[in-house]
Amino acid sequence: MVDIDYELDEHIAILTMKNGENRFNFDFFEAIHKVLDEIEKNNEAKILVVRSAHEKIWCNGIDLDWFLPLSKSDPKEFKRFPFELTGFLKRILYFPMVTIAAINGHAFAGGAMMAAAMDFRFMRKDRGYLCIPEVDLGIPLFPSMIAIMQKAVPQYKFLEMQYLGTRMTADECEKHNIITRSCHKNELMDNVLNFARLHKKDPRMIGAMKELTYKHFEKIFEVDDHEWKG
């Protein structure tokens, strides 16, 4: 059973992923969508913060040990998964609140994309990398994944990350404006919450602005859907 919950600190909804390495599978998506639904319905919530209960890992992306065997055991579900993944990243991208990733450990592959889909990122400097290792896994990125990464990562660094599998430390990410701030472990959440308390924006306005800001993503997501259906 996937354990994901949230608490409200003033106007800040703090979502905590408590599922080990927080790898993506159907159960993870079902659980996190349920919590996101609850946060959207909470009229007191104005900002979303996402953190991990794991000491070393924020999110390690797709649960490959679960996903890869599906190609033989259940091909229909295997083909459905990319649509669920895209739908999840799209929801994070368009989520109608200011969103902040409190990256307290490694954010790899889909985890890095989830962080990139959020509006702001704070990252622990003493442990953890931002990395998309798909080049070493033999998995090419689809258009929406590329677009989401390019939203947060300058092109020259994104090419390194995509083609070389470069691991980015928090200090490197701050230097290249990928994250807002590199923080010591014990200061990460204080920095995140201090930032979040200063910004109490109307979710309706944020949602409307994101619809316009990311309108061009709609065609990109359509390309993905066409590729996966093929």
Buried (B, 14 or more C-beta within 10 A) or exposed (E): EBEBBBEEBEBBBBBBBBBBBBBBBBEBBEBBBEBBEBBBEBEEBBBBBBBBBBEEBBBBBBBBEBBEEBEEEEEEEBEBBBBBBBBBBBBBBBBBBBBBBBBBBBBBBBBBBBBBBBBBBBBBBEBBBBBBBBBEEEBEBBBBBBBBBBBBBEEEBBEBBBEEBBBBBBEBBBEEEBBBBBBEBEBBBEBBBEBBEEEEEEBEEBBEEBEEEBEEBEEBBEEBBEEBEE
